[in-house]
Structure formats: structure tokens, C-alpha cells
């Protein structure tokens, strides 16, 4: 379970707060949870996805030798069983 130690203050319009409070009531989640979920989904997941795509691009740009799957699988098995 995450330990929340940083506090953020945001100012909302009456309408925004009312909508958020209604959503909190209907989902049974506190407003703070809804805000954290929104931040995660909107900003943090996007950054994680971008980092993963950059790592994939870097891997794909390598000119690493790759054989057919049966050959590669045998190399993995041989590597795992050799001491």
C-alpha cells in the first residue's frame, strides 16, 4: 500500500467540486482518490508509456543477431542448464 506524504492544493469551481463530490458519492471513493487516479491516468501513465516506447525504439535500433525461435529457445535452455 502506498504511503502518501506530499500534499497538493487545487482550487476548483463550485461546479467542478459538485461534480467531483457527486462522482465520489456514486463510486464510494473519496475525492482525494479520484484526483490521484486522474493524475495517474492523465499524466503519469502517459510518461511511463513514452519511456517504454523510447526503450523499445532503442532495443529495436540495435543490430543484435537473432535466429529462428527454435534455435534461440535452445540457446536459452543451454544457457540456463550450463554451470
C-alpha positions as protocol buffer text, in pm:
chain_id: "A"
residue {
  index: 1
  type: UNK
  ca { x: 0 y: 0 z: 0 }
}
residue {
  index: 2
  type: UNK
  ca { x: 129 y: 342 z: -95 }
}
residue {
  index: 3
  type: UNK
  ca { x: 216 y: 591 z: 175 }
}
residue {
  index: 4
  type: UNK
  ca { x: 108 y: 940 z: 79 }
}
residue {
  index: 5
  type: UNK
  ca { x: 342 y: 1206 z: 217 }
}
residue {
  index: 6
  type: UNK
  ca { x: 307 y: 1501 z: -20 }
}
residue {
  index: 7
  type: UNK
  ca { x: 12 y: 1735 z: -19 }
}
residue {
  index: 8
  type: UNK
  ca { x: -114 y: 1929 z: -320 }
}
residue {
  index: 9
  type: UNK
  ca { x: -374 y: 2202 z: -311 }
}
residue {
  index: 10
  type: UNK
  ca { x: -601 y: 2275 z: -605 }
}
residue {
  index: 11
  type: UNK
  ca { x: -876 y: 2532 z: -637 }
}
residue {
  index: 12
  type: UNK
  ca { x: -1190 y: 2419 z: -822 }
}
residue {
  index: 13
  type: UNK
  ca { x: -1501 y: 2596 z: -935 }
}
residue {
  index: 14
  type: UNK
  ca { x: -1824 y: 2524 z: -750 }
}
residue {
  index: 15
  type: UNK
  ca { x: -1940 y: 2319 z: -1048 }
}
residue {
  index: 16
  type: UNK
  ca { x: -1621 y: 2115 z: -1066 }
}
residue {
  index: 17
  type: UNK
  ca { x: -1632 y: 2041 z: -696 }
}
residue {
  index: 18
  type: UNK
  ca { x: -2001 y: 1948 z: -709 }
}
residue {
  index: 19
  type: UNK
  ca { x: -1938 y: 1708 z: -999 }
}
residue {
  index: 20
  type: UNK
  ca { x: -1641 y: 1555 z: -821 }
}
residue {
  index: 21
  type: UNK
  ca { x: -1835 y: 1520 z: -496 }
}
residue {
  index: 22
  type: UNK
  ca { x: -2122 y: 1352 z: -682 }
}
residue {
  index: 23
  type: UNK
  ca { x: -1881 y: 1115 z: -852 }
}
residue {
  index: 24
  type: UNK
  ca { x: -1717 y: 1037 z: -519 }
}
residue {
  index: 25
  type: UNK
  ca { x: -2055 y: 961 z: -366 }
}
residue {
  index: 26
  type: UNK
  ca { x: -2162 y: 736 z: -654 }
}
residue {
  index: 27
  type: UNK
  ca { x: -1833 y: 543 z: -665 }
}
residue {
  index: 28
  type: UNK
  ca { x: -1780 y: 524 z: -290 }
}
residue {
  index: 29
  type: UNK
  ca { x: -1434 y: 673 z: -330 }
}
residue {
  index: 30
  type: UNK
  ca { x: -1303 y: 984 z: -156 }
}
residue {
  index: 31
  type: UNK
  ca { x: -1237 y: 1288 z: -373 }
}
residue {
  index: 32
  type: UNK
  ca { x: -865 y: 1251 z: -298 }
}
residue {
  index: 33
  type: UNK
  ca { x: -864 y: 903 z: -454 }
}
residue {
  index: 34
  type: UNK
  ca { x: -1045 y: 1031 z: -763 }
}
residue {
  index: 35
  type: UNK
  ca { x: -790 y: 1310 z: -803 }
}
residue {
  index: 36
  type: UNK
  ca { x: -494 y: 1071 z: -761 }
}
residue {
  index: 37
  type: UNK
  ca { x: -646 y: 831 z: -1015 }
}
residue {
  index: 38
  type: UNK
  ca { x: -700 y: 1116 z: -1260 }
}
residue {
  index: 39
  type: UNK
  ca { x: -340 y: 1237 z: -1223 }
}
residue {
  index: 40
  type: UNK
  ca { x: -211 y: 883 z: -1271 }
}
residue {
  index: 41
  type: UNK
  ca { x: -426 y: 814 z: -1578 }
}
residue {
  index: 42
  type: UNK
  ca { x: -379 y: 1153 z: -1741 }
}
residue {
  index: 43
  type: UNK
  ca { x: -14 y: 1232 z: -1680 }
}
residue {
  index: 44
  type: UNK
  ca { x: 187 y: 956 z: -1518 }
}
residue {
  index: 45
  type: UNK
  ca { x: 73 y: 661 z: -1730 }
}
residue {
  index: 46
  type: UNK
  ca { x: 146 y: 866 z: -2044 }
}
residue {
  index: 47
  type: UNK
  ca { x: 503 y: 935 z: -1926 }
}
residue {
  index: 48
  type: UNK
  ca { x: 556 y: 569 z: -1842 }
}
residue {
  index: 49
  type: UNK
  ca { x: 426 y: 469 z: -2185 }
}
residue {
  index: 50
  type: UNK
  ca { x: 657 y: 723 z: -2351 }
}
residue {
  index: 51
  type: UNK
  ca { x: 959 y: 590 z: -2159 }
}
residue {
  index: 52
  type: UNK
  ca { x: 872 y: 232 z: -2254 }
}
residue {
  index: 53
  type: UNK
  ca { x: 833 y: 328 z: -2620 }
}
residue {
  index: 54
  type: UNK
  ca { x: 1172 y: 503 z: -2613 }
}
residue {
  index: 55
  type: UNK
  ca { x: 1330 y: 192 z: -2460 }
}
residue {
  index: 56
  type: UNK
  ca { x: 1165 y: -25 z: -2726 }
}
residue {
  index: 57
  type: UNK
  ca { x: 1290 y: 205 z: -3001 }
}
residue {
  index: 58
  type: UNK
  ca { x: 1640 y: 180 z: -2856 }
}
residue {
  index: 59
  type: UNK
  ca { x: 1621 y: -201 z: -2844 }
}
residue {
  index: 60
  type: UNK
  ca { x: 1491 y: -221 z: -3198 }
}
residue {
  index: 61
  type: UNK
  ca { x: 1770 y: 3 z: -3323 }
}
residue {
  index: 62
  type: UNK
  ca { x: 2033 y: -245 z: -3201 }
}
residue {
  index: 63
  type: UNK
  ca { x: 2181 y: -464 z: -3467 }
}
residue {
  index: 64
  type: UNK
  ca { x: 2166 y: -773 z: -3247 }
}
residue {
  index: 65
  type: UNK
  ca { x: 2186 y: -1116 z: -3408 }
}
residue {
  index: 66
  type: UNK
  ca { x: 1858 y: -1301 z: -3377 }
}
residue {
  index: 67
  type: UNK
  ca { x: 1793 y: -1653 z: -3502 }
}
residue {
  index: 68
  type: UNK
  ca { x: 1477 y: -1851 z: -3553 }
}
residue {
  index: 69
  type: UNK
  ca { x: 1278 y: -1926 z: -3239 }
}
residue {
  index: 70
  type: UNK
  ca { x: 1372 y: -2297 z: -3203 }
}
residue {
  index: 71
  type: UNK
  ca { x: 1741 y: -2204 z: -3224 }
}
residue {
  index: 72
  type: UNK
  ca { x: 1704 y: -1915 z: -2977 }
}
residue {
  index: 73
  type: UNK
  ca { x: 1500 y: -2132 z: -2740 }
}
residue {
  index: 74
  type: UNK
  ca { x: 1772 y: -2398 z: -2741 }
}
residue {
  index: 75
  type: UNK
  ca { x: 2034 y: -2134 z: -2661 }
}
residue {
  index: 76
  type: UNK
  ca { x: 1822 y: -2017 z: -2368 }
}
residue {
  index: 77
  type: UNK
  ca { x: 1780 y: -2371 z: -2239 }
}
residue {
  index: 78
  type: UNK
  ca { x: 2151 y: -2447 z: -2282 }
}
residue {
  index: 79
  type: UNK
  ca { x: 2243 y: -2125 z: -2103 }
}
residue {
  index: 80
  type: UNK
  ca { x: 2005 y: -2199 z: -1817 }
}
residue {
  index: 81
  type: UNK
  ca { x: 2133 y: -2553 z: -1767 }
}
residue {
  index: 82
  type: UNK
  ca { x: 2506 y: -2493 z: -1804 }
}
residue {
  index: 83
  type: UNK
  ca { x: 2703 y: -2405 z: -1493 }
}
